[in-house]
Structure formats: structure tokens, C-alpha cells
């Protein structure tokens, strides 16, 4: 019985790790786009429109992951780390 409980715990750890990895791969880039759109909406003057497509074109696919990696590595992101 003890072995079964240990196996269940290790399975839960594997599944939890997979869930965390999928969150990083799929959700973080969407969060970066969302935040950029919110900031652009606050800064935009007049009828200037910003779209998610423009944000992705500006950053590129690799840029979305680079920004999220920089922010997640800093406990408190400094302005220099976001450049």
C-alpha cells in the first residue's frame, strides 16, 4: 500500500510539472500581449489604435518569450530588465 501511495505522489508531481510548463508556453505570451495592449490604450492619443497583431509583429514570437523570461527571472523587475 505504501508503494502505491508513493507512485501516486510521483505521478502528481509529473502532471503538475507538465501543467506548469504548458502555462509558461501558452499563457505567458498572451499575458505579455494583454499588458502591452493595456499600456498602449492608456498612452494612445486621439484615435490611434493598437492591435494584438501589431504587438506580436513588433516583438516577434521569440520576443514574447524573451520578455516573459526576463520578468520571471527578476523578483522585482527593474526598468533596465524590461528593455
WOLINPE-V447365 format. One record per residue. N is the residue number from 1. RES is the residue in one letter. PHI is phi in whole degrees, 0 to 359 (* if undefined). NEAR is the number of other C-alpha atoms within 12 Angstrom. Layout:
# WOLINPE-V447365
n->N res->RES phi->PHI near->NEAR
n->N res->RES phi->PHI near->NEAR
This chain:
# WOLINPE-V447365
n->1 res->X phi->* near->7
n->2 res->X phi->296 near->8
n->3 res->X phi->297 near->9
n->4 res->X phi->297 near->10
n->5 res->X phi->292 near->11
n->6 res->X phi->295 near->12
n->7 res->X phi->295 near->13
n->8 res->X phi->298 near->14
n->9 res->X phi->296 near->14
n->10 res->X phi->292 near->14
n->11 res->X phi->296 near->14
n->12 res->X phi->296 near->14
n->13 res->X phi->294 near->14
n->14 res->X phi->295 near->14
n->15 res->X phi->296 near->14
n->16 res->X phi->296 near->14
n->17 res->X phi->296 near->14
n->18 res->X phi->295 near->14
n->19 res->X phi->295 near->15
n->20 res->X phi->295 near->15
n->21 res->X phi->294 near->14
n->22 res->X phi->292 near->14
n->23 res->X phi->296 near->16
n->24 res->X phi->294 near->21
n->25 res->X phi->290 near->20
n->26 res->X phi->253 near->18
n->27 res->X phi->275 near->18
n->28 res->X phi->302 near->26
n->29 res->X phi->299 near->29
n->30 res->X phi->294 near->23
n->31 res->X phi->296 near->23
n->32 res->X phi->298 near->31
n->33 res->X phi->298 near->31
n->34 res->X phi->299 near->21
n->35 res->X phi->294 near->20
n->36 res->X phi->299 near->26
n->37 res->X phi->293 near->22
n->38 res->X phi->295 near->18
n->39 res->X phi->294 near->16
n->40 res->X phi->296 near->21
n->41 res->X phi->293 near->18
n->42 res->X phi->285 near->14
n->43 res->X phi->272 near->14
n->44 res->X phi->305 near->15
n->45 res->X phi->257 near->11
n->46 res->X phi->66 near->10
n->47 res->X phi->263 near->9
n->48 res->X phi->292 near->11
n->49 res->X phi->251 near->17
n->50 res->X phi->236 near->24
n->51 res->X phi->242 near->20
n->52 res->X phi->297 near->24
n->53 res->X phi->298 near->17
n->54 res->X phi->295 near->16
n->55 res->X phi->296 near->26
n->56 res->X phi->294 near->23
n->57 res->X phi->296 near->15
n->58 res->X phi->293 near->16
n->59 res->X phi->277 near->21
n->60 res->X phi->78 near->18
n->61 res->X phi->297 near->22
n->62 res->X phi->291 near->15
n->63 res->X phi->295 near->21
n->64 res->X phi->297 near->31
n->65 res->X phi->281 near->24
n->66 res->X phi->294 near->22
n->67 res->X phi->297 near->28
n->68 res->X phi->293 near->30
n->69 res->X phi->292 near->21
n->70 res->X phi->298 near->22
n->71 res->X phi->292 near->23
n->72 res->X phi->289 near->18
n->73 res->X phi->279 near->14
n->74 res->X phi->260 near->15
n->75 res->X phi->295 near->10
n->76 res->X phi->234 near->12
n->77 res->X phi->297 near->16
n->78 res->X phi->267 near->13
n->79 res->X phi->302 near->10
n->80 res->X phi->293 near->11
n->81 res->X phi->286 near->17
n->82 res->X phi->270 near->19
n->83 res->X phi->275 near->13
